[in-house]
């Protein structure tokens, strides 16, 4: 039998700015990372609860500020609230009876005072989106909706309204407003699922190491017991997957370096994945494609620009 050819592949996954503006519930790259159920909450909690049951449904509750625009409500980026542990504890004490109606299991990692996690067996079919997709936009489009079980979204809204009423004039918010800070006036639920729901893309499974500054790819690498890199050096291209934003200058630098690694035969395959209009697109580039074969826009020997490649239909 002929010797088996070693695949030395580098995969570059690009998130475009337009991906964030889609009306689809859940961003394309989230589904690429975690699968169709997008179980972010249990993945995030697993770093603080290493013995988390892989079959336990978990939901994330973020403490947020929602403000009124002219004719709709808008979610503010939760990261700017800078919630303290003392504030989180006081707000929890005021609504713990309501939370007990939702779930008997509650996790409040001290490292994350702005996030609580609850057991979500009752809410398993509720359709939610991450706050990052909803922030700065009309939240009516992004509020939780019913899945297989009717009435969950209505019940969730009842709980949220009760929490909002309690927090409206809470001493924590009185103090924050007196200091010129935004109030913490609501909660945002998202990421519902269990660890066993996580189904990473085959490109992630095949990679030996994962490179990105995206926090969830770092968590996923830990969960899959793969090496994670915050920064990528040229020798690390082999059997590596990078996840980068198109507007990030590093994505263009890494693209150029990867093409050079392909020409130098440090890798024998370069895989480019992006999500035009929310649809996954995979293109495979080999040394034979460079510089003149197969790709009409590679008639010259110079390295093609990443933005030109991404703009091709």
N, C-alpha and C positions, 0 to 999 in steps of 0.2 A: 504494500500500500504506500502511496506517496505520503511524505511527511505532512502533518497538519500545519496549515499556515497560521501563525500567531496573529491575532487581530490586535493591533495597537491603535485604538480609536480614541479620538477626542470629540466630545459632544459639547456644543455651545448652544444654550437655550436662551433665547432673547424675548424679553417682555417688552412689548411696545406700549407707548403712551395711550394709544387708542384702546388698548385692552381694558384699561381702567374705566372707560366710559361706556362699556357695553351694558345693556339693560338685562342681560342674562344673570340669573341668580348664581353667584359664584364665579370667580375669575378663572379664565382658562388655565393659567399656570397653577392655580390651587388644585384643580382637578388633575393636572399633570403630576403634581407632587403626591397627592393623597388619594386620588380616585374619585369616583362620582359622588360619594357621600361627604367628602371634604371634612373629615372628623378632626378638626383642629384642636378642639378643647381637650380631649383625652391625651393627645400628643403633647400639648403644652403642659398639662398637669403631670404627665409621667416623669418629668425631670425633677419634680418635688415629691412624687409618690411612686418610687421605683417598683413597689409591689402592687401597683394598680391592676385590678382584675381586667384582663383584655376583653372581657365580655360585658363590662359595666359601661352603660351609657352615661356620658358626661356632657354637661353644657357649661359654657363660660358666661358669666355675668360681669359685664364691664360697668363700672360706675362712670356715668357720662353727664354731659351738659347738652341739653336740647334747647334751642332758642327759636323764637317765632320770627319768620320772615313775613313779607307782606301778605301772602296767602297760603303759606305752608310752614311746616316745622323742619328745622335743619339740625343735624347732628354735628357737634363740634369734635374735632380731633381729640380723643381722650388723653393723648400723651401730654397736651399742654396744661392739663389740670394740676399735675404734680401733687397728687393726693398723698397725704401723710398716713402712716399707720394709725395714728391716734384718731384721725378723721374717719378712716375706714371702720375702725372698731366702734366708734360712737354711732355711725350710720347703721352699722349692722345691728347693734343692740335695739335700735328703734324699729327694725323691720323683721327681726328674726322669727316672729310668730307667722308672718306672711310667708317667709321662705320655708318654714316647716310644713306649710300646706302643700308646697310644691314638691319638696323632697326631704327625706329624713337624713340624707347624706350631704354634708357641706364641707368644702375644703377652702381655707383662706390662707394661702401661703404668705408669710410675712414679707417675702421678697417682692410680692406683687400686691400692694395695698389697694390698687385700683381694679383688681380682678378677683372675683370669687368663682368657685366652681361648684356645681351641684350635681348630684345623681339625677339622671334625666330619663329614667325608665318610662315615666308617664308621658314624656315629651319626645320620645324617640322619633316620631314621624313628622315633627314640626320642621318646616323648611325655613332656614335662616340664612343670613349673609353676614360676613365679617364687617365690623364697624368701619374698616378701611375702605370698603366699597361704598358704604352709605354716607360717610362723612362729607359735609359740605353740599349735600344734595337733599332733595325733597324726600323725607324718610317714608312717606306713604308708600312709595314704590318698593321699599326695602324692608318693611316690617315683616315679621314672621307670618307665614301662611300655613294653612292646613295641608297635611300630606294625606296619609291613609286614614287617619282618625279625624273625623269632623269635630269642630268645636274647640280644639286646642288653642288656636290663635285667639279666639274670643276670650277664653279663660286666661291666657297669658296677658292679654290687654287689661283684664280686670285686676290681676296682680300688679301689673305695672302702674296702673292708675292709683291703686292704694298706696304703693311706695312713693309715688310722686306727691301725693297729698301730704304724707307724713314728712317728707323732706322739704316741702315748699318753704316752711318757716322754721326748719330745724336749727338749733344753735350752731351747728357746724357751718351751715350756709349763711347764717347771720354774721358769723365771724369772718367768713371768706369774703362776703360782699363788703363788709366794713373795711377790709384790707384791699379792696379793688380786684378781688379774684372772682372768677366765674363760679357760680354755685354748682353743686353736684345734685342734679335734680331728677335723675332717672337712671335706669339700668338698661343695658343692651344685651340681649341674649343671642348667642351664636355658637357655631362649631360643634353642634350636637352629633354625637356618635360614640363609637367604642374603638379601642385600638385594633380589634380584629377586623374593623371595616377598612383599614388603611390598605390601599392598593396602589403603590407607586407605579409610575410608567416603567415599561421594560427598560428604557434607557437608563433610568436610575438604578434598577436592579442589576444591570450589566456593569455599571461603573464600579471601579474599585475605590475611588475617592470622589467626594462631592465638594465643589468649590462655589462659595457665594457668601455675601454678607447678609443674605436673607435669613432671618432668625428661624423660620420654619424648616428651611433646608438643613440648617445646623441641627435642629431637634430631630429631624427625620434621619440624618446621618447617624446620630447617636442611637436612635431606635433600631435602625437596621445594622448597627455595629459596623459602620463604614467610617473611614477616615474623613474628617472634614477640614477644609482649608479656607481660611478667611482671605488669604492672599495666594496668588498662583505664580509660580516661577516656571520658566520654560521647560525644565526637565520633568515637570509634573503633568505635562499634557497627556501622556500615555494613560489610556483607560480612565480618564477623568471626565466628569461632567461639570460644566460651569453654568450658573444661572445668573444672568445679568440684565439690567434694563438697557434698552436701546440708547437712551439719552446719556447713559453713564459713559464717560470718556474711556474707562477701562475696557469696555466691551469692544471698542474699535482697536485699542492697543493689543488686546488679547487675540482678536481676529487676525491682525497682521502677523503676530508672532506665531499663531497656529498655522497659517499658510506657509510661513518659513520653515516651521517644523515638518510640515508635510513635504516640502521640497527637499529638505535635508533627510527625509525618510526616518525621522525620529518617531513619526506616527505614519501609519499607512492608510488612514481613513479619517476624514473630518466630517462630522455630522452636524448640520445646522437645523435647529428646530425653532419655529416661531408660530404665532397664532393670529394670522391676519383675519380680521372680522370674527375673532373668537374660534376659528377653526384651526386645529393643529396641522402644521405643514412640516414635513421632514425632507431635507435634501442631503444627499450623501456625495461628498467630494473626495476623489482619489487623485493620486499623482497623474493619472492618465487624463484627467480633466484640465490639467494645467500645462501650458497656458492657453492652448488653442483648440483642444478637442472637446466637443460636447456642449460647451457653454458659449453661446454666441457673443456674450458681452466680455468674454475673456480672450479677445483677439490679441491683446498686447501682453507682454511678459510681466508687466508690473502687477502688483497685488491689487485685486479689485477691492473697491470700497465696500464695507459692510452695508452701508445704507443703500447702495445700488443693488446689492444682492437681495436685500429685504424688500426692495421696491419692485422686484420682478414678480409678475403674476404666474 
